[in-house]
Amino acid sequence: MDKVELKVSIETERLNALCFFMSSKGNTTPQKELERKVQELYEEYVPADTREYLDSKIKSPTNRPRRHPRKTVVPKPAEEMGELQ
């Protein structure tokens, strides 16, 4: 599945203060925390059976990019290459 980017607005001074205090209290960022909160909202509001269905759809082999098989190179006999010994 494709991902969508959410846009959130905040005043520069508030974001700077948030970043400062988040970094002093732990190894996290506003981005990480927002992603965690969105996951919590998803788990709270989307029913479990729907989440399971979507997870199976995401993990489905048909949604994975196809890998092209590697070409096998068969060496030519010396006779065909004009290298008679």
N, C-alpha and C positions, 0 to 999 in steps of 0.2 A: 504494500500500500504506500501511496505517496504521503509525505509529511507536509503539513501546513504550518506556516509560521504565524504566530499570534503577535500582535503589536500592542504594547502597553506604553502609555505616556506617564512621565514623572518629571518633576522639576529637577534641573541639574544639581542644585544644592542638596536636595533630598537624596538623590541617587548617590552623590559623593559621600554623604554622611552614612547612608546605608552600607555602601561598600566598605567604608572605613571600619564601622563597628562590626560588620560581619566578618571581616578578615581578622580583627583582633580577638573575636570569640571562637573562631574555628576555621576550618579549611573549606569554606563554601563561598558561593557568589549569589547575587540576585538571580542570575540565569538558572543556576542549579536548583535553587529554592523554588522558583516559579515552575520549573519542570516537575519537581516533586509534588507541588501543590496541585498542578493540573492532573497528575496521575491520581492523586487522592480524590479529586472531584470526579474523575472518570470512574473510579472504583465505587464511589458513593452513589452516583446517579445512574450509571449504566448497569442494568441487571446482569447477574453473574452468567446466565446462559447466553446472553448476547455477547459478553466479553469473551467467553469460551469460543463462540462461533467466530468472532473476529480474530482471535488468536490463532485458531486453526486455519483461517483463511490467509493470514499473514505468513504462517509457517508452511503453507502448502508448497509442495515441490513445483507446482505449475507456476507459482509466482516468483520462483528464483530465476535469476538470469541463466540462460543456457550456456553450458560450457561446450565449446566445439572440440571434438576429439582431435588429438594431435595426429598429424600425418606421420605414418611410419615410413622412414627412409630405408629402402632396401638397396644396399650397395650393389652396383653393377659388377658383373664378372670382368676381370681384366681383359678378356677377349673382346667384349663389346666396346670397351673404351679405347681400343686400338693399342693396348699395351701388352703385346705378346712378349712373353719371356723366352 
